[in-house]
Amino acid sequence: MQVFLITFGVFMLVIAAMAIGYIFQRKTISGSCGGLGSVGIEKECDCPEPCDNRKQKLAKEAARRKMLSEHRII
């Protein structure tokens, strides 16, 4: 039980130190390797042509945006 408490305390100290560092530096938290963009993949599936379901979702979203922009009163 003593080992568990010591380990838990060490983890809490590390988490607190990271939180304090984040508060003072005000940087966004990011991965160390830059993610998929660093290896040339622009999207998750990296397919040349989206599937039918994706095309339908994109068409619905485009229609929704068009409708909202046409009905907007300025």
Secondary structure as the mmCIF struct_conf table of DSSP 4:
data_model
#
loop_
_struct_conf.conf_type_id
_struct_conf.id
_struct_conf.beg_label_comp_id
_struct_conf.beg_label_asym_id
_struct_conf.beg_label_seq_id
_struct_conf.end_label_comp_id
_struct_conf.end_label_asym_id
_struct_conf.end_label_seq_id
HELX_RH_AL_P HELX_RH_AL_P1 GLN A 2 GLN A 25
HELX_LH_PP_P HELX_LH_PP_P1 LYS A 27 ILE A 29
BEND BEND1 SER A 32 CYS A 33
HELX_RH_3T_P HELX_RH_3T_P1 LEU A 36 VAL A 39
TURN_TY1_P TURN_TY1_P1 GLY A 40 GLY A 40
BEND BEND2 LYS A 43 CYS A 45
BEND BEND3 PRO A 48 GLU A 49
HELX_RH_AL_P HELX_RH_AL_P2 ASP A 52 GLU A 70
BEND BEND4 HIS A 71 HIS A 71
#
